[in-house]
């Protein structure tokens, strides 16, 4: 007789962070009886076969509820084919006159005929500035956005306590509407050296908008931003996808790629 222990299984992969729990109910005894009948049928040389399956539940963190599913008892992973849940993250800084929120945006890849994927657009960090409407209240309908590229993030990461930088964006650059929208983000040190001012100025001639939103960021808050930027940069470049796809490579395939002129040419370490 097969006994099912009430144990929990936690996925170790970030792609499917779900908690799977075996259901200990009357169905378990029915499945055990089914398994016993299979053994008896083999003894009597019958050709009938039955699969032993166990119903499981996983906790969906987005829906905040348990969802039932079934899978073979010999498997220790979630059902194949389920897409990983989307995850949204961000970090906000709230001050008296404005709020600042930063959110990462993933890079974009394009499939090739060979079945591989090629990076076509690097990721970026979206910064959103919202002016205060009252005490601890912010008007997000008047928010202004500024997309930080990987190079601009590099400038912010390398910024010293007394350093400043300035970024200029024209969303319509190279188009017929070039010059109608002008965005300037200035990052300057506070007078006492305790942090930096973030000042976003937006001029939109089409919508008759001329607004400037600034927010002071303390040294501790800036350190948090820099730590987040340092962590996310390789992902914005798409290098995590390359590392995952090439984490398992045989020595033969490596030698074959090195001698293939289309793979990358003559490297210094091959000489």
C-alpha positions as CSV (number, residue, x, y, z in Angstrom):
1,X,0.0,0.0,0.0
2,X,1.4,3.4,-1.0
3,X,1.3,6.1,1.7
4,X,1.4,9.8,0.8
5,X,3.2,12.0,3.2
6,X,2.0,15.6,3.7
7,X,5.2,17.3,2.7
8,X,5.6,20.6,0.9
9,X,7.6,21.3,-2.2
10,X,9.1,24.7,-3.0
11,X,10.4,25.6,-6.4
12,X,14.0,26.8,-6.3
13,X,13.7,28.6,-9.6
14,X,12.7,32.2,-9.9
15,X,10.8,31.5,-13.0
16,X,8.1,29.6,-11.2
17,X,8.1,30.7,-7.5
18,X,5.1,28.6,-6.4
19,X,4.4,26.5,-3.3
20,X,3.1,23.1,-4.2
21,X,1.2,21.1,-1.5
22,X,-0.1,17.5,-1.8
23,X,-3.8,17.2,-0.9
24,X,-4.3,14.8,1.9
25,X,-8.0,13.8,1.4
26,X,-10.1,10.8,0.3
27,X,-8.7,11.1,-3.1
28,X,-5.3,9.9,-1.7
29,X,-6.8,6.6,-0.6
30,X,-8.6,6.2,-3.9
31,X,-5.2,6.6,-5.7
32,X,-3.6,4.1,-3.3
33,X,-6.3,1.6,-4.1
34,X,-5.7,2.3,-7.8
35,X,-2.0,1.6,-7.4
36,X,-2.8,-1.6,-5.5
37,X,-5.1,-2.8,-8.3
38,X,-2.2,-2.1,-10.8
39,X,0.0,-4.5,-8.8
40,X,-2.7,-7.2,-8.7
41,X,-3.3,-6.8,-12.4
42,X,0.4,-7.3,-13.2
43,X,0.4,-10.5,-11.1
44,X,-2.6,-11.8,-13.1
45,X,-0.8,-11.0,-16.4
46,X,-3.5,-8.6,-17.5
47,X,-2.6,-5.8,-20.0
48,X,-4.6,-3.1,-18.3
49,X,-2.5,-0.2,-16.9
50,X,-3.4,2.7,-14.8
51,X,-1.4,5.8,-14.0
52,X,-1.0,6.9,-10.4
53,X,-1.6,10.7,-10.1
54,X,-1.7,13.0,-7.2
55,X,-3.6,16.3,-7.0
56,X,-1.6,19.2,-5.9
57,X,-2.3,22.8,-4.9
58,X,0.0,25.8,-5.5
59,X,-0.4,29.2,-4.0
60,X,-0.7,32.0,-6.6
61,X,0.9,35.1,-5.1
62,X,-0.8,37.4,-7.5
63,X,-4.3,36.0,-7.1
64,X,-3.6,35.2,-3.4
65,X,-5.4,31.9,-3.5
66,X,-4.7,28.2,-3.9
67,X,-5.2,26.6,-7.3
68,X,-5.5,22.9,-7.8
69,X,-3.6,20.9,-10.4
70,X,-2.6,17.3,-11.1
71,X,0.7,15.8,-12.2
72,X,2.3,12.4,-12.1
73,X,3.5,11.4,-8.6
74,X,7.0,10.6,-10.0
75,X,7.5,14.3,-11.0
76,X,9.0,16.8,-8.6
77,X,8.4,19.9,-10.7
78,X,5.4,22.1,-11.7
79,X,3.5,21.0,-14.8
80,X,5.3,21.6,-18.0
81,X,4.0,24.4,-20.3
82,X,2.9,26.8,-17.6
83,X,4.2,30.3,-18.4
84,X,6.1,32.0,-15.5
85,X,4.1,34.7,-13.7
86,X,4.9,38.3,-14.6
87,X,6.7,40.3,-11.8
88,X,6.5,44.0,-11.5
89,X,9.1,45.8,-9.3
90,X,10.0,49.4,-8.6
91,X,11.4,51.7,-5.9
92,X,9.9,55.1,-4.8
93,X,11.1,58.1,-2.9
94,X,8.6,60.4,-1.4
95,X,9.3,64.0,-0.4
96,X,7.3,67.1,0.4
97,X,7.1,68.6,-3.1
98,X,7.4,65.5,-5.3
99,X,7.8,61.7,-5.6
100,X,10.2,59.7,-7.7
101,X,9.6,56.2,-8.9
102,X,12.1,54.0,-10.8
103,X,11.1,50.8,-12.7
104,X,13.3,48.5,-14.9
105,X,12.2,47.6,-18.4
106,X,13.4,44.4,-20.0
107,X,15.5,44.2,-23.2
108,X,13.9,43.0,-26.4
109,X,15.1,40.0,-28.5
110,X,14.3,38.9,-32.0
111,X,14.3,35.3,-33.2
112,X,16.7,34.2,-36.0
113,X,16.2,31.6,-38.6
114,X,18.7,29.4,-36.8
115,X,16.5,29.2,-33.8
116,X,18.7,31.5,-31.7
117,X,17.7,35.0,-30.4
118,X,19.4,38.3,-31.0
119,X,19.3,41.4,-28.8
120,X,17.5,44.2,-30.8
121,X,16.9,46.7,-28.0
122,X,18.6,47.2,-24.7
123,X,16.5,47.6,-21.5
124,X,16.2,50.8,-19.6
125,X,15.1,52.2,-16.3
126,X,11.9,54.3,-16.4
127,X,11.9,57.2,-13.9
128,X,8.6,58.9,-13.1
129,X,8.3,62.3,-11.4
130,X,5.0,63.3,-9.8
131,X,4.4,66.7,-8.1
132,X,2.7,66.9,-4.7
133,X,-0.9,67.9,-4.6
134,X,-1.2,68.1,-0.8
135,X,0.5,66.7,2.2
136,X,1.6,63.2,1.4
137,X,-0.5,63.2,-1.7
138,X,0.9,63.2,-5.3
139,X,-0.8,64.0,-8.6
140,X,0.3,61.1,-10.8
141,X,-1.9,62.4,-13.7
142,X,0.7,65.2,-14.0
143,X,3.7,62.9,-13.8
144,X,6.6,63.3,-16.2
145,X,8.7,60.4,-17.3
146,X,12.4,60.1,-18.3
147,X,13.9,56.8,-19.6
148,X,17.5,56.2,-18.4
149,X,19.6,54.3,-20.9
150,X,22.4,51.9,-19.7
151,X,25.0,54.6,-20.5
152,X,23.1,57.3,-18.5
153,X,22.8,54.8,-15.6
154,X,26.6,54.4,-15.8
155,X,26.9,58.1,-15.3
156,X,24.7,58.0,-12.2
157,X,26.6,55.1,-10.8
158,X,30.0,56.8,-11.2
159,X,28.8,60.1,-9.8
160,X,30.7,61.4,-6.9
161,X,29.3,63.3,-3.8
162,X,30.2,66.6,-5.4
163,X,29.7,65.7,-9.0
164,X,26.8,66.6,-11.3
165,X,25.4,65.5,-14.7
166,X,22.8,66.5,-17.2
167,X,20.9,64.4,-19.7
168,X,18.9,65.7,-22.7
169,X,16.1,63.8,-24.5
170,X,14.1,64.6,-27.5
171,X,11.6,61.7,-28.1
172,X,11.0,62.9,-31.7
173,X,14.6,63.2,-32.7
174,X,15.1,62.4,-36.4
175,X,11.4,62.9,-37.1
176,X,9.3,65.8,-38.5
177,X,8.2,66.7,-34.9
178,X,11.8,67.1,-33.7
179,X,12.2,69.9,-31.2
180,X,8.5,70.0,-30.0
181,X,9.3,68.0,-26.9
182,X,12.4,68.7,-24.8
183,X,13.3,66.9,-21.6
184,X,16.3,67.7,-19.4
185,X,17.2,65.8,-16.3
186,X,19.8,67.4,-14.0
187,X,21.4,65.7,-11.1
188,X,23.3,68.1,-8.8
189,X,24.8,67.8,-5.4
190,X,23.0,69.3,-2.4
191,X,24.7,72.4,-0.9
192,X,25.7,70.5,2.3
193,X,26.9,67.4,0.4
194,X,24.3,65.2,2.0
195,X,22.9,64.0,-1.3
196,X,21.7,65.1,-4.8
197,X,18.9,67.1,-6.4
198,X,17.0,65.4,-9.2
199,X,15.4,68.0,-11.4
200,X,13.4,67.1,-14.4
201,X,12.3,69.9,-16.8
202,X,9.8,69.1,-19.6
203,X,8.7,71.4,-22.4
204,X,6.0,70.2,-24.7
205,X,5.0,72.8,-27.3
206,X,2.2,70.6,-28.7
207,X,0.5,70.3,-25.3
208,X,1.6,73.7,-24.0
209,X,3.4,72.1,-21.1
210,X,6.4,73.8,-19.3
211,X,7.0,72.1,-16.0
212,X,9.9,71.5,-13.7
213,X,9.8,68.9,-10.9
214,X,12.6,68.5,-8.5
215,X,13.2,66.2,-5.6
216,X,16.1,66.0,-3.1
217,X,17.6,62.5,-2.7
218,X,19.7,61.9,0.4
219,X,23.0,60.0,0.4
220,X,21.3,56.9,1.8
221,X,18.5,57.0,-0.8
222,X,21.0,57.5,-3.5
223,X,23.0,54.5,-2.3
224,X,19.9,52.4,-2.7
225,X,19.4,53.6,-6.2
226,X,23.0,52.9,-7.2
227,X,22.8,49.4,-5.7
228,X,19.7,48.7,-7.7
229,X,21.3,50.1,-10.9
230,X,24.5,48.0,-10.4
231,X,22.4,44.8,-10.0
232,X,20.0,45.4,-13.0
233,X,22.6,46.6,-15.6
234,X,23.6,43.1,-16.9
235,X,19.9,42.2,-17.3
236,X,19.3,45.4,-19.2
237,X,22.1,44.4,-21.6
238,X,20.6,41.0,-22.0
239,X,23.6,39.2,-20.7
240,X,21.6,37.0,-18.3
241,X,19.9,35.4,-21.3
242,X,23.2,34.7,-22.9
243,X,24.6,33.2,-19.6
244,X,21.5,31.0,-19.2
245,X,21.5,29.8,-22.8
246,X,25.3,29.0,-22.7
247,X,25.6,27.7,-19.2
248,X,25.9,24.1,-20.4
249,X,28.3,23.7,-23.3
250,X,30.3,20.6,-24.2
251,X,34.1,20.8,-24.9
252,X,33.5,19.6,-28.5
253,X,31.0,22.4,-29.3
254,X,33.5,25.0,-27.8
255,X,36.3,23.7,-30.0
256,X,34.0,23.7,-33.0
257,X,33.0,27.3,-32.5
258,X,36.5,28.4,-32.0
259,X,37.7,27.0,-35.4
260,X,34.6,28.3,-37.2
261,X,35.4,31.6,-38.8
262,X,31.8,32.7,-38.7
263,X,31.7,32.3,-34.9
264,X,34.0,35.1,-34.0
265,X,37.4,35.0,-35.7
266,X,40.9,34.5,-34.3
267,X,40.9,35.3,-30.6
268,X,44.0,36.3,-28.7
269,X,43.7,33.3,-26.3
270,X,43.6,30.9,-29.3
271,X,47.1,31.8,-30.5
